[in-house]
Amino acid sequence: MSDSLSERNFQFIKWHFQYQIDIFIFQEHWLMQNFNSVDYLRSKNVSVICIQHSFFLFPFIKNNDKEPNHFILSASINSYKNVQGVVCLSKTDVQLFKAAGVERTVYIPNPLTFDLNQNVSLLNNKNVIIVGRLDKLFKQQHLAILAMKKVIQRDKTIQLQIIGDGDKKYTQELQQMVNENQLENNVEFIPFQKNITKYYQNASAMWVTSAMEGFPMVVAEAKVFGLPIIAFDLEYPALWEKGLVKVPPMDIEQLAAKTAEILNNKTKMHELQIEALESIQEFHINQTVQKWKQLIDKIMNKQQDVYSSGMETSYAKKIMHNQLKAINVDIFYLFEELHKMT
């Protein structure tokens, strides 16, 4: 497709008539051209659904080089107010967008596209895994290494496998941390793998040390394999509601203590495994498909519902306040910007 915005929008309208497209679905990537195209299609009375792939506060973490972060958020909200539906990955995001005036917002989780009938871990090894790109700002694997230093003070047999690739400088920094803390026998770096089934099956727990997440598929995968998950409490992701053990963000002492406690308690490990397996069932692809079908049917039938998130607005605001503190954003500044949007 052409880079020209006018040509891009013309192509959308051409497709609309040529293929008799009833609804366009935009997968948000915080790009101004997407919001412009959404506005253009709505000006032509074409139905649009926008998928909020990440989370409400994402622009305040990863600032766009071309537009200020609050401007990107403002643009998304102004566009979303006029579409037929905005799909969020968490109930909290639904409430936050509603608070900003986006009434037709609905919670639909990502579907799990992998087989839920896997051979679960036997939980026989004291292996902890972290899966995902190596990223200092979001994933914070350096905190995992600091936690491992405290873990082995409690149990020297526990191992950590960090699976994934990322920024070369940060990767070197992580390796240096391992060497400086004499963790070479307890921490292993494994490059990105297309199929990591064997690592899930050989592990007995997963760590999530992220500062923020939307809908991390690696957590869903770990639950499918019945792994106990010990994670920083991010409060709002749907996958955090059930089936994992939460510790305060950045609290490596608690992370280490909980890990050593769980991996030395077979009964607790099996209880957490059952919780993980039960909690993942609500994300079965069939249920997600049904929710999408209901949304599309309502739009096709011109039913402009104001959707319910199932969460109190006050609780959503509390979560936003906590997350803003975590990323050092002035909450009064944000509210001032949100006021300009509405």
N, C-alpha and C positions, 0 to 999 in steps of 0.2 A: 504494500500500500504506500502511496506517496506520502512524503513528509509534509507536503503542503496541507495546512489545516482545512482550507476550503475544499480542496480535492478530496481529502479524507471524508469530510462530512457529506459531500456530494455522493461519494461512493456508498455511504451508509443508506442514503435515501434511494439510490439506484437499486441497491439490494432489497430494500423494503418493498418496492413495487415489483421488481423482477421476480423475487422468490416468495412474495406475499408473506413476509416476516411479520408476525404479530407482536413479538416482544424482543427487544434487544437487551442482552445481559452484559454488563460491563464488570470486569474483574479489576477492582481498583488497584492502581500502582502509584498513587499520589503523583500523577502527572497532570499538568494543567490541560493538555490536549484532550485527555479523557473527559474531564469535567466540561470542557468547551463542547465536545461532541454530544455529551448527555444533554446539555442545554439546547443545542441545535435541534436534536431529535425531538425534544419535548416541545420546542417552538413549532414543529411541524405536526404536533399531536400524535407522535409515535410513542407507544408504551415502552418504558425502560425499567429494568431492575438493576440495581447496583449491588455488587457483593463487596462488603467491607472485609477484605482478606486479612488485614492485620488487626489493629486495635485503635481506639479513639485517640490515644495520646502519641501514636507513632511519630507524627511530624515533629514532636518536641524532643525526640531522641535522635532521629536521623534526619537532619535538616537538609532540605533540597538546596543545591548550590545556586539555583536561579531565583527562587522565591523564599521569603521568610517563612518559617514554619507555621506561624499563626495565619498567614495568608493562604497557605495550602489547605489548612483545616477549614478556614472560612469558605474557601471555594467549594470544598466538598459538601459542606453543610448547605450552602445556597443551592447547589445542584440537587442534592438529595431531597430537599423540601418539595421538589416538583415532580419526582419520579413516582412510579406506582408501587415500588417496594425497595427497601434497603435491607439486605440480609447481613446480619452480624454473626460472629462466631462465639459471642458470649452474651449472657443476659445483662451483664453490666453495661456493655457497649450499647445495647438497645436503650437502656435508661439514659445514658449520657447523650445519645443522639436525640432522644425525645426531649431532654432538657434544653437542647439547642434548637428545638422547633421542628425536628424531623419526625413527624407523627407515624408515618407508614414504615416503621422499622420492625423487623421480626428476627427472632433467634432461630437459626438453622445451622447445626454443626456441620463440619466437613464430613463427608462419608468415608468410611474405612474401606479402601479398595483392595485390601489384602484378606486372605482367608483367616477367619476367626478360629478355625479348628486346627490349631497348631499343637505340636508336641510341646507341652509346657516345660519350663525348667524344673529339674528335680531338686533344685536348691541345695545341692550337695557341695558346692564350692564357695569359698568365701571370696567371690569375685564381685566387684562393683564395676559397673560400666557407665560411661558417659558417651552419648552418641550425638554427633552434630558438628557443624563447622567450628573451627577454632576462632573465637571472636572475643576480644577483651571487653568490649562495651556491653554486648548483649548476653553472651553465654558464660563469661567469667570463669573459664576453666582454671585460672590461677588460684581461685578460691578453693577449688577442689584439691589442688596440690597442697595448699596450706592446711586444709582439713585432714588430708592423709597423714601429715606429720603428727597430728593429734590422735588419729585413729590408731597408728601403730604403737603409740604409747599405751594403748589399751589392749591391742591384739596385733602382734607382728605378723600374723599369717594372712591378714586381709590384703587383697590385691586390688588395684585400680587399673582399668583399661580405658584409655581415652581414644575413641574411634572417630576419625574425621580429619579433614585437611582445613587449611585456612591461611591467614596472613603469615608470611614467612618470618617476619620479625617477631611476631607474637609466639609463633611455634618455637623459635629459638629461645625466647624468654621463658617459655614453659619448661623446656628441656634444661635450661640453666637453673631454674628453681628446683627441679628434681635433683640435680647434681649437688646444689648447695645444701639441700636438706637431707642428703644421703638417702634418697628414696628410690635409687636405681633398681632395687630388688622388689619394690612394691608398686611401682608405677610403670605402665607400658603404653607407648604411643603406637596406635595402629592406623595406617593410612585409610582414606575413604574406601569403603567396600560396597559393591552393588548389592551383594547378598550377605547380610550379617546375622542370619538365622542362628548359626552355630555360636555366636557370641551371646545372643540372648539366652540360648538354651544352656550355656555353660556358666551364666552369671547367676547370682543370688540376690542382686539388688541393682537398682539404677539410681544415679544421682542426677538432679536437675539444679544447677547453680545459676540459672538465668536471672537477669535483672527484670526482664519482661518477656512474655510469650503471648502469642495469639491462640493458635490451636496446634501445638507441636505434635507432629505425627509420630515422632520417636517415642513419646510418652504413651500414645495409643498402642504402638507396636509392643512396647514393654509390657503393657497390661495384657495384651493378647497372649504373651508368653508367660504370664503369671508372675511377673517379677514384682517384688515389693519395691515401691518407689519412694525415695526420700528426697524431698524437694523444698527449696525456699518457697515460702508461702506468698504466692502472687495474688491470692484472693479471688481474682475474677475469671481466669480461664475455666471453661466448662469441664475440662479434664481434671481440674483440681477439686471439684465438688465431692468426689467420692474416690475411694480406692488408692489413696496414697497417704504417706506420713508427711506432715508439713512442719518445717522449722522456720524460725524468724529469718527474713532475708539478711544475708551477709553474716549470719551467725555460724561460723565454722566450728565453734565449740559444740553447739547443739547438733550440728550435722554429724560430727565425729562421734559424739556420745550415742546418738540414736542408731547410727550405723553399727557400732560395736555391739550395742545392746540387742539389736534385731538379729544380726548374723550369728549371735551366740544363743539364740532362743528359737529352736525349731518350731515349737508350737506357734509362736508369734509370726514366724515367717510364713507358715501355711495359712494362718488366718488372713494375713495380708494378701497372700496369693489368691485366696478365694474372693476377697473384696475386689481385687484388681480385675479378675475374670468376670465377676458379676457387673461391675461398673461399666465395662466396655460395651455391654450388650446394647445400651441405648444409642450407640453410635453406629449400629449396623446399617449398611447401605440401604436396605429396604425401608428403614424408618426415615432416613434422610430423603429418599426419593418421594415418600408419601408426603412429607412436609412441603417439598418443592411443588408437588402436584397440587396440593391444596392452595398454595400461594398463587400459582399460575391460573388455576381455575377461577379464583376470586377476581383476579385482574381481567381475565377474559370475559367474565360475567359482570364487569363494571362494579364490583363490590369493593369500595374503597374503605376497607376496615382500618381502624386504629388498633394495631396489634398489641397484645399484652406480653410483657417480658417475663412475668412471674417473679419479679424482684422489686422490692421497695426502692423508691427513688433515693431516700435518705441513705440507704445502705450503699447504693451505687456512688453517691457523692463522697461517702467516707472512703471507699476504695480509691476513687480518683485522687483524693487528698493524699492518701498514703503513697500512691504511685508517683505523684508529683514530687513528694519529698524524696523519693528514691532516686529520681533523676534530676534533682536540684532545680526544679522549675518553680518560680514564684507563683503561688496559687492566685494571688491577687492580680498579677499580670494576666494570667490565663482568663480569669473571670472578666477582666476588662475587655480582653479580646473577644470572648464569647458574647459579651453584651453588644459589641459592635456588629456581630453576625446576625443578631435577632432583631 
